[in-house]
Amino acid sequence: MGQFWVNVNIVGIITPWNSPLLLASWKLAPALAAGNTVVWKPSEFSSASALEFARLFEKAGFPPGAVNVVTGFGAEVGQPLVNHPLVAKIAFTGGDQGGQHVYEAAARNIKHATLELGGKSPNIVFDDANLDNALKGVISGIFAASGQTCIAGSRLLLQRSIYDSFLEKLTAFASTAKLGDPTADDTQVGPITTQPQFQRVLDYIEIAKQEGARCVLGGGRATEQVCAQGWFVQPTIFADVRPDMRIAREEVFGPVLAVIPFDEEQNALQIANDSQFGLAAGIWTNDLGRAIRMSNGLQAGTVWVNTYRSVSPLSPFGGYKRSGIGRENGIDAVKEYLQTKSVWFDAGNEVPNPFIIR
C-alpha cells in the first residue's frame, strides 16, 4: 500500500485589486509547484499588472499554457471560470459576500475551493504592554495601505486603565500622518483605490457618527490641496465604540479605526471573538502566560504578539469563520493544490478468492 499526492490539474485563481501581485503569487507558486496549470482572473481594476506579471513566466521558461490570464468583470469572466467543467479547483481572495457566491458555485459541481476573505481584526492592548511599541503597531495595523488590507487591525481593544492616556497619544500620533502621492517616498497614507470603495468608506464614517461613536480624529474626505482632487479619506479614529455598532462588526476596508474599551482578559477575549470574521488578531502584553492564553483563545487564523502584520511564505495564512477556508503559504498551501491517493499493490501470483471480503 502506498500514499501518493497528485495534482488537481486545472486551477482557477481569482484575485482582488489590493496587493494584486502579492496575493496572486500566494496562489500561483503553490499551484504551479504542485504541477497544476493556472487560469488567473485578476480584478478588473488591476488587469494591467496581471498581464505584465504573466509575461514574466514566459521569460522564465514556463511552458506555454502553464499560466493563463483572462481579464474582465466577475459576471462575465469570473463566474464562467468557476463553473467551467475542466476547472477542478478555485482559489479566491476577496470580500466574504463574493467568497460565498464563489463557494456556492463551486459546491454545485463538487469542486475544491480555497477562500481568503475579509476580516475585522482586533488589536488588543493590555496595560502591561510596551505602550510605545503598541502605539506604532496600532498605527501600522490600520493606516498602512490606507486600511485596504484584509488583516487591518480595524478594532482596537484598549484596557480601561490605559484607555484615555493611550487614546490621547494615538490621536496625536495619527494626526501627523502625511497624505499624498502614493509614489512619493514621504507619503504615509495614500488614496482609496477605487471610487466605489472611496464612497463606501465615507458612508461607514457617517454610519458610525449616526450610531453614536465619538469621532476623535478625521471623519471625512481629506481637503488638503494635494488631496482635494483625489479619493483621499482622512485617517479616522472613533472612540467609545460599542461592540454591537456596525463600525465594529463590518469590514470598512479604509483608514477607519474603532476603539473599544475592555476590563480584563476574558472580557477582551469575548469582545474579540464576537465577530463573524476570524482572520487575524494582535496582542500587546509583557505577560507570557497571558499571551499564550489569548493566542489559544482567539478565533483567528493568525495571531501576532507584540508585533503586527508580519507574514512569511513559510507560515500558513488563512481565516476562521467567514474569513475563509483553507490556507495559503507554507507546505499547507501546496497541499491545497494536491489530491491524496491510496494505491494498493499485490505482489503475489495467486488471485484471491473473489467471494471473500477482506
C-alpha positions as CSV (number, residue, x, y, z in Angstrom):
1,M,0.0,0.0,0.0
2,G,1.3,3.4,-0.9
3,Q,0.1,7.0,-0.4
4,F,0.6,9.4,-3.3
5,W,-0.3,13.1,-4.0
6,V,-1.4,14.1,-7.4
7,N,-2.3,17.5,-8.8
8,V,-5.8,18.6,-9.3
9,N,-5.0,19.6,-12.9
10,I,-6.5,23.0,-13.7
11,V,-6.8,25.7,-11.1
12,G,-8.9,28.9,-11.4
13,I,-7.5,31.8,-9.5
14,I,-9.4,35.0,-8.7
15,T,-7.6,37.9,-7.1
16,P,-8.6,41.4,-5.8
17,W,-7.3,44.9,-6.5
18,N,-5.5,45.3,-3.2
19,S,-1.9,43.9,-3.2
20,P,-2.7,42.2,-6.5
21,L,0.6,40.6,-7.3
22,L,1.5,39.5,-3.8
23,L,-1.9,37.8,-3.3
24,A,-1.6,36.2,-6.8
25,S,1.8,34.9,-6.0
26,W,0.5,33.2,-2.9
27,K,-1.7,31.1,-5.2
28,L,0.4,30.8,-8.3
29,A,3.5,29.5,-6.5
30,P,2.0,26.5,-4.7
31,A,-0.4,25.7,-7.6
32,L,2.5,25.5,-10.1
33,A,4.7,23.7,-7.6
34,A,2.1,21.1,-7.2
35,G,2.1,20.5,-11.0
36,N,-1.1,22.3,-12.0
37,T,-1.9,24.7,-14.8
38,V,-3.5,28.0,-13.8
39,V,-6.1,30.3,-15.3
40,W,-5.9,33.6,-13.4
41,K,-8.7,36.3,-13.4
42,P,-7.4,39.4,-11.7
43,S,-9.7,42.2,-10.5
44,E,-10.9,44.4,-13.3
45,F,-9.1,47.3,-11.5
46,S,-5.7,45.6,-11.7
47,S,-5.6,43.8,-15.0
48,A,-2.6,45.6,-16.4
49,S,-0.2,44.5,-13.7
50,A,-1.5,40.9,-14.0
51,L,-0.8,40.8,-17.8
52,E,2.7,42.2,-17.3
53,F,3.4,39.7,-14.5
54,A,2.2,36.8,-16.6
55,R,4.7,37.7,-19.3
56,L,7.5,37.1,-16.8
57,F,6.5,33.4,-16.7
58,E,7.2,33.1,-20.4
59,K,10.6,34.8,-20.0
60,A,11.4,32.4,-17.1
61,G,10.9,29.4,-19.3
62,F,7.5,28.1,-18.2
63,P,5.8,26.1,-21.0
64,P,3.0,27.8,-22.9
65,G,-0.3,27.4,-21.2
66,A,1.1,26.9,-17.7
67,V,-0.1,30.3,-16.6
68,N,-3.1,32.0,-18.4
69,V,-4.7,35.3,-17.7
70,V,-8.3,36.2,-18.5
71,T,-9.5,39.7,-17.8
72,G,-12.9,41.2,-17.3
73,F,-15.8,41.6,-14.8
74,G,-16.9,38.9,-12.4
75,A,-20.2,38.0,-14.0
76,E,-18.6,37.9,-17.5
77,V,-15.4,36.1,-16.7
78,G,-15.2,35.0,-13.0
79,Q,-18.5,33.1,-13.0
80,P,-17.8,31.1,-16.2
81,L,-14.3,30.3,-14.8
82,V,-15.8,28.9,-11.6
83,N,-18.4,27.0,-13.5
84,H,-16.1,25.6,-16.2
85,P,-16.2,21.7,-16.1
86,L,-12.4,21.5,-16.7
87,V,-11.5,23.7,-13.7
88,A,-11.1,21.4,-10.8
89,K,-10.3,23.9,-8.0
90,I,-10.9,27.6,-7.3
91,A,-8.7,29.8,-5.2
92,F,-10.3,33.1,-4.4
93,T,-9.3,36.2,-2.4
94,G,-11.9,39.0,-1.9
95,G,-14.8,40.0,0.3
96,D,-16.9,37.5,2.2
97,Q,-20.0,38.0,0.1
98,G,-18.1,37.4,-3.1
99,G,-16.4,34.4,-1.5
100,Q,-19.8,33.0,-0.5
101,H,-21.0,33.2,-4.1
102,V,-17.8,31.5,-5.4
103,Y,-18.2,28.8,-2.7
104,E,-21.8,28.1,-3.6
105,A,-21.0,27.9,-7.3
106,A,-18.0,25.6,-6.7
107,A,-20.2,23.4,-4.4
108,R,-22.8,22.8,-7.1
109,N,-20.1,21.0,-9.1
110,I,-18.3,19.5,-6.0
111,K,-15.1,21.5,-6.7
112,H,-12.3,22.2,-4.3
113,A,-12.1,25.8,-3.1
114,T,-9.7,27.9,-1.1
115,L,-11.1,31.2,0.1
116,E,-9.2,34.0,1.7
117,L,-11.8,36.6,2.7
118,G,-12.4,39.6,4.8
119,G,-11.6,40.5,8.4
120,K,-12.4,42.7,11.3
121,S,-9.2,42.0,13.2
122,P,-8.9,43.0,16.9
123,N,-5.6,44.7,18.0
124,I,-5.7,44.2,21.8
125,V,-3.5,46.4,24.1
126,F,-3.1,45.4,27.8
127,D,-1.9,47.9,30.4
128,D,1.4,45.9,31.0
129,A,2.5,46.2,27.3
130,N,5.3,48.3,26.0
131,L,3.0,51.1,25.1
132,D,5.3,52.9,22.7
133,N,5.7,49.8,20.6
134,A,1.9,49.1,20.8
135,L,1.2,52.6,19.6
136,K,3.3,52.0,16.5
137,G,1.7,48.6,16.0
138,V,-1.8,50.0,16.1
139,I,-0.9,52.8,13.6
140,S,0.6,50.4,11.1
141,G,-2.2,47.9,11.7
142,I,-4.9,50.2,10.4
143,F,-3.4,53.1,8.4
144,A,-0.8,51.2,6.3
145,A,-2.1,50.9,2.8
146,S,-4.9,53.3,3.9
147,G,-6.6,50.4,5.7
148,Q,-7.1,48.5,2.4
149,T,-5.9,45.1,3.7
150,C,-7.9,42.1,4.9
151,I,-5.7,41.9,8.0
152,A,-6.1,45.5,9.0
153,G,-6.4,45.9,12.8
154,S,-9.6,47.8,12.5
155,R,-10.8,47.1,16.0
156,L,-8.6,48.5,18.8
157,L,-9.4,46.9,22.2
158,L,-7.9,49.1,25.0
159,Q,-7.7,48.0,28.6
160,R,-9.7,50.6,30.5
161,S,-6.9,51.5,32.9
162,I,-4.9,53.0,29.9
163,Y,-7.9,53.9,27.7
164,D,-7.8,57.7,28.0
165,S,-4.0,58.1,28.0
166,F,-3.3,55.7,25.1
167,L,-6.1,57.2,23.0
168,E,-4.7,60.7,23.5
169,K,-1.2,59.6,22.3
170,L,-2.7,57.6,19.5
171,T,-4.8,60.5,18.2
172,A,-1.8,62.9,18.4
173,F,0.5,60.5,16.6
174,A,-2.0,59.6,13.9
175,S,-2.7,63.3,13.2
176,T,0.9,63.7,12.0
177,A,0.4,61.2,9.1
178,K,1.2,62.8,5.7
179,L,-1.3,62.2,3.0
180,G,-0.4,62.5,-0.7
181,D,1.0,60.9,-3.8
182,P,1.4,57.2,-3.1
183,T,4.5,57.1,-5.3
184,A,6.3,59.7,-3.2
185,D,8.7,58.4,-0.6
186,D,7.5,60.6,2.2
187,T,3.8,59.8,1.8
188,Q,2.4,57.8,4.7
189,V,-1.3,57.5,3.8
190,G,-2.3,57.3,0.1
191,P,-5.7,57.4,-1.6
192,I,-8.5,54.8,-1.6
193,T,-8.0,52.7,-4.7
194,T,-11.4,52.9,-6.4
195,Q,-14.3,55.4,-6.4
196,P,-16.9,52.9,-5.2
197,Q,-14.6,52.0,-2.3
198,F,-14.0,55.6,-1.5
199,Q,-17.7,56.2,-1.2
200,R,-18.2,53.1,0.9
201,V,-15.6,54.3,3.4
202,L,-17.3,57.7,3.7
203,D,-20.7,56.0,4.1
204,Y,-19.3,53.9,7.0
205,I,-18.0,57.1,8.7
206,E,-21.4,58.6,8.6
207,I,-23.0,55.4,9.9
208,A,-20.6,55.4,12.9
209,K,-21.5,59.0,13.7
210,Q,-25.2,58.3,13.5
211,E,-24.8,55.3,15.8
212,G,-23.2,57.5,18.4
213,A,-19.5,56.7,18.1
214,R,-17.3,59.6,19.1
215,C,-15.0,60.8,16.3
216,V,-11.7,62.0,17.8
217,L,-9.7,62.3,14.5
218,G,-10.6,62.8,10.9
219,G,-14.1,61.8,10.0
220,G,-14.3,62.7,6.3
221,R,-12.7,63.4,3.0
222,A,-9.3,64.9,3.0
223,T,-9.4,68.5,1.9
224,E,-5.6,69.4,1.7
225,Q,-4.7,70.9,-1.6
226,V,-2.7,67.9,-2.7
227,C,-5.6,65.5,-1.9
228,A,-8.6,67.6,-2.8
229,Q,-9.0,66.1,-6.3
230,G,-8.3,62.5,-5.3
231,W,-10.1,59.7,-3.4
232,F,-8.4,60.5,0.0
233,V,-10.0,59.8,3.3
234,Q,-8.6,61.3,6.5
235,P,-7.1,58.9,9.0
236,T,-10.2,58.4,11.2
237,I,-10.5,57.2,14.8
238,F,-13.8,56.6,16.6
239,A,-13.7,56.3,20.4
240,D,-16.2,54.8,22.8
241,V,-17.4,52.3,20.2
242,R,-19.8,49.6,21.3
243,P,-19.2,46.0,20.0
244,D,-22.7,46.0,18.5
245,M,-22.1,49.0,16.3
246,R,-21.7,48.4,12.6
247,I,-18.4,50.2,12.6
248,A,-17.2,47.4,15.0
249,R,-18.8,44.5,13.1
250,E,-18.5,45.2,9.4
251,E,-15.4,45.4,7.2
252,V,-14.8,49.0,6.2
253,F,-11.6,48.5,4.2
254,G,-10.3,52.0,4.8
255,P,-8.3,54.1,7.3
256,V,-11.0,53.9,10.0
257,L,-10.3,52.6,13.5
258,A,-12.9,51.6,16.0
259,V,-11.7,51.9,19.7
260,I,-13.4,49.7,22.3
261,P,-12.6,49.6,26.0
262,F,-12.3,46.3,28.0
263,D,-11.7,45.5,31.6
264,E,-9.9,42.2,31.9
265,E,-8.5,39.3,29.9
266,Q,-11.8,37.3,29.5
267,N,-13.7,40.4,28.6
268,A,-11.1,41.2,25.8
269,L,-11.4,37.6,24.5
270,Q,-15.2,37.8,24.5
271,I,-15.2,41.1,22.6
272,A,-12.6,39.9,20.1
273,N,-14.3,36.7,19.3
274,D,-17.8,38.3,19.0
275,S,-17.4,38.6,15.2
276,Q,-18.4,36.8,12.1
277,F,-14.7,37.1,11.0
278,G,-11.6,35.5,12.2
279,L,-8.6,36.3,10.0
280,A,-6.1,37.9,12.4
281,A,-5.5,39.4,15.8
282,G,-2.8,41.3,17.7
283,I,-1.9,41.0,21.4
284,W,0.3,43.6,23.2
285,T,1.4,42.4,26.6
286,N,4.6,41.6,28.5
287,D,2.9,38.7,30.3
288,L,3.9,35.5,28.5
289,G,1.2,33.4,30.2
290,R,-1.4,35.9,29.1
291,A,0.0,35.9,25.5
292,I,-0.3,32.1,25.3
293,R,-3.8,32.0,26.8
294,M,-5.0,34.7,24.5
295,S,-3.4,33.1,21.5
296,N,-5.1,29.9,22.2
297,G,-8.5,31.5,22.9
298,L,-8.6,33.9,19.9
299,Q,-10.7,32.6,17.0
300,A,-8.2,33.8,14.3
301,G,-6.0,32.1,11.7
302,T,-3.0,34.4,12.6
303,V,-2.2,35.9,16.0
304,W,0.6,38.4,16.4
305,V,2.1,39.0,19.9
306,N,3.9,42.4,20.3
307,T,4.0,42.9,16.6
308,Y,1.5,43.2,13.7
309,R,1.3,42.5,10.0
310,S,4.3,40.0,9.9
311,V,3.9,37.4,7.1
312,S,6.1,34.9,5.6
313,P,5.8,32.4,2.6
314,L,6.8,29.7,5.1
315,S,3.9,30.4,7.6
316,P,0.3,29.3,6.8
317,F,-2.2,32.1,6.4
318,G,-5.9,31.9,6.4
319,G,-9.0,32.5,8.4
320,Y,-11.7,31.2,10.7
321,K,-15.5,31.6,10.2
322,R,-16.4,34.0,7.4
323,S,-12.7,34.9,6.9
324,G,-12.2,31.9,4.7
325,I,-11.4,28.2,4.2
326,G,-8.0,26.6,3.6
327,R,-4.5,28.0,4.0
328,E,-2.1,29.9,1.8
329,N,1.7,29.9,2.3
330,G,3.8,27.1,3.8
331,I,3.6,23.4,3.0
332,D,-0.2,23.6,3.8
333,A,-0.6,25.8,0.7
334,V,1.0,23.2,-1.6
335,K,-1.3,20.5,-0.1
336,E,-4.3,22.7,-1.0
337,Y,-3.5,22.1,-4.7
338,L,-2.9,18.3,-4.4
339,Q,-5.2,15.3,-4.0
340,T,-4.3,12.3,-1.9
341,K,-4.5,8.9,-3.5
342,S,-4.0,5.5,-1.9
343,V,-2.6,2.8,-4.2
344,W,-2.6,-0.9,-3.2
345,F,-0.2,-3.4,-4.7
346,D,-0.4,-7.2,-4.5
347,A,2.9,-8.7,-5.5
348,G,1.7,-12.3,-5.2
349,N,0.9,-14.6,-8.2
350,E,-2.3,-16.1,-6.7
351,V,-5.6,-14.4,-7.4
352,P,-7.5,-14.2,-4.1
353,N,-10.9,-15.8,-3.7
354,P,-13.3,-13.1,-5.1
355,F,-16.1,-14.2,-2.7
356,I,-14.0,-13.4,0.4
357,I,-14.2,-9.8,1.7
358,R,-11.0,-8.8,3.5
